[in-house]
Amino acid sequence: MVLSLESPIITELKATNTNYGVVIIGRNEAKEISNCLQSIISQTLKPDKIIFVNDGSTDKTKEIAECYPEVDVLDFPEEHETWLNSENLSKVVNLGITKVGKLKKLNFIITMGGDTILPKDYADHIITKMVKHPEIVIASGKINKERTHIPRGTARVTNLNYWKKIGLGYKTMIGFEGYHVFKAASMGLSHKVYDDIVIKSDYTGSGYTNEHWFNEGMSAKALGYTRTYLLGRAFLLFFRGKRRGCFSLIGGYDKNKSIFYEKEVREYVARNQKLLIKQRFKDLFVKILTPILFIHFIISLSKYDNED
C-alpha cells in the first residue's frame, strides 16, 4: 500500500531541489563511452557531479573518459574477471555512489553503464516529476523497445534521501538492483518507469546468456518470488524459444538454499505476485468469456429473428 503524501516518511524523504549527480561504471567501453559521457554533459538539466568508475579496462576507455574535464575518473582498485552477472558488480557502482553521496546539496543520483546514452531532457523529464511526486523514490525511462514496470539498473534515478535511509549503496548480494526497488515498495513508497522517454543501451534482456538466467533464478529466490510466478516466467522463455534459459532460470531458483533478503521484503514480493497472478487470470478469463458471450448473443438474436 502506497503511503499518503502527508506521511512522516515521505516528508522526510522529500527532495527540496533538482540537484543530482551521475555515477557511470564501465569496462572496455571505448566504443560507447564518449557518446555516453557527452549525453550526460549535454543534459538540459545539468548534473552537479559526474563520476566514471573505470572497472579495469584494458582498452582506451579510461583515457577517453579523462578527456572530459567535467568527469571525475576513479579506478576500481580490485583486479578481477568480469562481474557482469555477479553481485560483486555492486562494489564497482558503490565506489561512485559513496563519493556522490557525500555532497550535501544533491537530492538524486543517476546510476548507469558506460554503454548507455540518454536523451538530452532525460534528467529534467524524470527528476522534475520526482520532485512533484515525492512518493516516487526510484524511476527511469525505458530501454530501447523493452516493456517493463520496474526501473532498469542503467539510467536509474534514485532519491538520495531514500538511499541514505536504507543504507547508501547497493547490497553486495544477488538481485541487488531488484531489492533496491522492492525495499522501497515494502515501505509504502513508489517506483515508476516513464514510457515516454527512451534510453539507448546495448545491455538488454534479449542478449541474456544461460548464466544470466541461472543468476536471475537465484536472485528471484533471494527476493521472495513465488514458485508459481517463477514458473510463469520460465514458461514465457520456453514459449519464446529460449529453452535453455527457461531451465537455467528454474535451476538457479532451486539451487539457492541460503541467500535471502529480509522477511518483510520477501513477504511483500510474494504478496504482490499472488495479487498479480490473480489479476492476470481474471483478465484472461474476461478475454476468453467476452467473445463467447458475444457469439451467444448473436446466435440468440438470430433465433429471435427467425421466430419472427
C-alpha positions in Angstrom: 0.0 0.0 0.0 1.4 3.4 -1.0 1.8 5.9 1.8 -0.1 9.2 1.7 1.8 12.4 0.8 1.3 13.6 4.4 3.1 10.6 5.9 6.2 11.4 8.0 8.5 9.2 5.9 7.6 11.0 2.6 8.0 14.3 4.3 11.4 13.1 5.5 12.5 11.9 2.0 11.0 14.8 0.0 13.6 16.5 -2.3 14.0 20.3 -2.0 15.6 20.8 -5.4 16.5 19.0 -8.6 20.3 18.8 -8.0 21.7 15.5 -8.9 24.9 13.5 -9.5 25.7 10.8 -12.0 27.7 7.6 -11.5 28.8 5.6 -14.6 30.6 2.3 -14.5 32.4 0.8 -17.4 34.8 -1.9 -18.5 36.2 -1.8 -22.0 33.6 0.6 -23.3 35.9 2.5 -25.7 33.3 2.4 -28.5 30.5 4.0 -26.5 31.9 5.9 -23.5 32.4 9.1 -25.4 28.7 9.1 -26.6 27.6 8.1 -23.0 29.5 11.0 -21.3 28.5 13.5 -24.0 24.9 12.6 -23.4 25.2 13.4 -19.7 27.2 16.6 -20.2 24.6 17.8 -22.7 21.6 17.4 -20.4 19.2 20.3 -20.3 19.2 19.9 -16.5 23.0 19.9 -15.8 24.4 17.4 -13.3 26.3 18.8 -10.3 28.7 15.9 -10.3 29.8 13.2 -12.8 31.9 10.2 -11.7 33.1 7.5 -14.0 34.3 4.3 -12.3 36.8 2.5 -14.6 36.5 -1.2 -13.8 39.9 -2.5 -15.0 39.5 -1.6 -18.7 42.3 -2.8 -21.0 41.3 -0.7 -24.0 41.2 3.2 -24.2 38.1 3.6 -22.0 39.9 5.4 -19.2 41.9 7.6 -21.5 38.8 8.7 -23.3 36.9 9.5 -20.1 39.8 11.6 -18.8 39.5 13.8 -21.9 36.3 15.3 -20.3 37.1 17.9 -17.6 33.6 17.6 -16.3 34.1 14.0 -15.3 36.0 12.6 -12.3 37.6 9.3 -13.2 38.1 6.7 -10.5 39.8 3.4 -10.8 38.2 0.4 -9.1 41.1 -0.9 -7.1 40.4 -4.7 -7.2 41.6 -6.7 -10.2 39.0 -9.3 -11.3 37.4 -11.0 -14.2 34.1 -9.5 -15.5 31.4 -9.2 -12.9 28.6 -8.6 -15.4 26.4 -11.3 -13.9 27.6 -11.1 -10.4 26.6 -9.5 -7.1 30.1 -8.1 -6.9 29.2 -5.6 -9.6 27.6 -3.6 -6.8 31.0 -2.9 -5.4 32.0 -1.1 -8.5 29.0 1.2 -8.6 29.1 1.7 -4.8 32.6 3.3 -5.2 31.0 6.1 -7.2 27.8 6.3 -5.1 29.8 6.8 -1.9 31.6 9.7 -3.5 28.5 11.4 -4.8 26.5 10.7 -1.6 28.9 12.9 0.4 27.8 16.0 -1.5 25.1 17.6 0.8 23.4 19.7 -1.9 22.4 16.7 -4.0 18.9 15.1 -3.9 19.2 12.5 -6.7 21.7 10.0 -8.1 21.6 8.6 -11.6 23.5 5.2 -11.9 24.3 3.8 -15.4 26.6 1.8 -17.5 29.1 3.1 -19.9 27.2 1.9 -22.9 24.0 3.9 -22.1 23.1 7.0 -24.0 20.5 9.4 -22.5 18.2 11.8 -24.4 19.0 15.4 -23.7 15.9 16.0 -21.5 16.2 12.8 -19.6 17.2 14.2 -16.1 14.8 17.1 -16.4 11.9 15.0 -17.5 12.3 12.4 -14.7 13.7 14.4 -11.8 11.2 17.2 -12.1 8.4 14.7 -11.9 10.0 13.0 -8.8 10.2 16.4 -7.0 6.5 16.9 -7.7 5.7 13.3 -6.6 7.9 12.7 -3.6 6.3 9.2 -3.1 8.3 8.1 -6.2 11.8 7.4 -5.0 13.1 5.3 -7.9 12.4 5.9 -11.6 13.8 5.5 -15.1 12.8 5.7 -18.7 12.5 2.6 -20.8 15.4 0.9 -22.6 15.0 0.7 -26.4 11.7 -1.2 -27.0 11.6 -3.1 -23.7 8.4 -3.4 -21.8 8.8 -3.3 -18.0 7.2 -1.7 -15.0 10.3 -1.9 -12.9 13.1 0.7 -13.4 16.1 -0.9 -15.0 19.5 -0.7 -13.3 21.0 1.5 -16.0 19.9 5.2 -16.1 18.1 4.6 -12.8 17.2 7.7 -10.9 17.1 7.3 -7.1 16.1 9.8 -4.4 19.3 10.2 -2.4 17.4 10.7 0.9 15.8 7.3 0.4 19.1 5.7 -0.3 20.6 7.2 2.8 17.7 6.0 4.9 18.1 2.3 3.9 21.9 2.5 3.7 23.8 4.3 1.0 24.8 2.0 -1.9 23.6 -1.4 -3.2 23.8 -4.5 -1.2 26.5 -7.0 -2.3 24.0 -9.8 -2.8 22.4 -11.4 -5.9 19.4 -9.4 -7.0 20.7 -6.2 -5.6 19.0 -4.0 -8.2 15.6 -5.7 -7.7 16.0 -5.4 -3.9 16.5 -1.6 -4.3 13.1 -1.3 -5.8 11.2 -3.9 -3.7 12.6 -2.5 -0.5 11.0 0.9 -1.4 7.7 -0.8 -2.2 7.7 -2.7 1.0 8.0 0.7 2.8 4.9 2.0 1.0 7.0 4.1 -1.4 6.6 4.1 -5.2 8.7 3.5 -8.3 8.0 4.5 -11.9 9.0 3.7 -15.5 8.3 6.6 -17.8 7.5 5.0 -21.2 7.6 8.4 -23.0 11.3 8.7 -22.7 13.6 6.1 -24.2 17.2 5.2 -23.2 19.7 3.7 -25.7 21.6 0.8 -24.2 23.3 -2.4 -25.5 22.5 -4.2 -22.3 19.0 -5.6 -22.8 17.2 -8.8 -21.8 17.4 -10.0 -25.4 21.1 -10.8 -25.0 20.9 -12.7 -21.7 23.0 -15.9 -21.5 22.1 -19.1 -19.7 24.5 -18.0 -16.9 22.5 -14.8 -16.6 19.2 -16.7 -16.4 20.6 -19.0 -13.8 21.6 -16.0 -11.6 18.2 -14.5 -12.3 16.6 -17.6 -10.8 18.9 -17.4 -7.7 18.0 -13.7 -7.3 14.3 -14.5 -7.6 14.5 -16.9 -4.7 16.5 -14.4 -2.6 13.9 -11.7 -3.2 10.9 -14.0 -2.3 9.5 -14.8 -5.7 6.8 -17.4 -5.5 7.4 -20.6 -7.4 4.2 -20.1 -9.4 5.4 -16.7 -10.6 8.9 -18.1 -11.4 7.4 -21.0 -13.4 5.3 -18.5 -15.3 8.4 -16.5 -16.3 10.1 -19.8 -17.3 7.2 -20.8 -19.4 7.3 -17.5 -21.3 11.0 -18.1 -22.0 10.3 -21.6 -23.3 7.4 -20.2 -25.5 9.8 -17.6 -26.9 12.3 -20.3 -28.0 14.8 -19.8 -25.1 14.5 -23.3 -23.8 18.0 -23.3 -22.1 17.2 -20.0 -20.5 14.0 -21.5 -19.2 15.7 -24.4 -17.5 18.6 -22.2 -16.3 16.1 -19.9 -14.6 14.4 -22.8 -12.8 17.8 -24.4 -11.9 19.0 -21.2 -10.3 15.8 -20.8 -8.3 16.1 -24.4 -7.0 19.9 -24.1 -6.3 19.5 -21.1 -3.9 19.0 -22.6 -0.5 20.7 -20.0 1.7 20.7 -16.5 0.3 17.7 -14.4 1.3 16.7 -10.8 1.8 14.9 -9.7 4.9 11.5 -11.1 5.6 9.4 -8.0 5.1 10.7 -7.6 1.5 10.2 -11.2 0.6 6.7 -11.1 2.0 5.9 -8.0 0.0 7.2 -9.6 -3.2 5.2 -12.8 -2.6 2.0 -11.0 -1.7 2.3 -8.7 -4.7 2.9 -11.6 -7.1 -0.1 -13.5 -5.8 -2.3 -10.4 -6.5 -0.7 -10.0 -9.9 -1.3 -13.7 -10.8 -4.9 -13.4 -9.7 -5.5 -10.3 -11.8 -3.8 -11.9 -14.8 -6.2 -14.9 -14.6 -9.1 -12.6 -14.2 -8.1 -10.6 -17.3 -7.6 -13.8 -19.2 -11.0 -15.1 -18.2 -12.6 -11.9 -19.4 -10.8 -12.1 -22.7 -12.0 -15.6 -23.2 -15.5 -15.2 -21.9 -16.3 -11.9 -23.7 -16.2 -13.3 -27.3 -18.1 -16.4 -26.2 -20.9 -14.2 -24.7 -20.9 -12.1 -27.8 -21.3 -15.1 -30.1 -24.1 -16.4 -27.8 -25.8 -13.0 -28.0 -25.6 -13.0 -31.8 -27.0 -16.6 -32.0 -29.8 -15.6 -29.7 -30.7 -12.6 -31.9 -30.6 -14.8 -34.9 -33.0 -17.3 -33.4 -35.3 -14.4 -32.3 -35.3 -13.0 -35.9 -36.1 -16.5 -37.3 -39.1 -16.8 -35.0 -40.4 -13.6 -36.3 
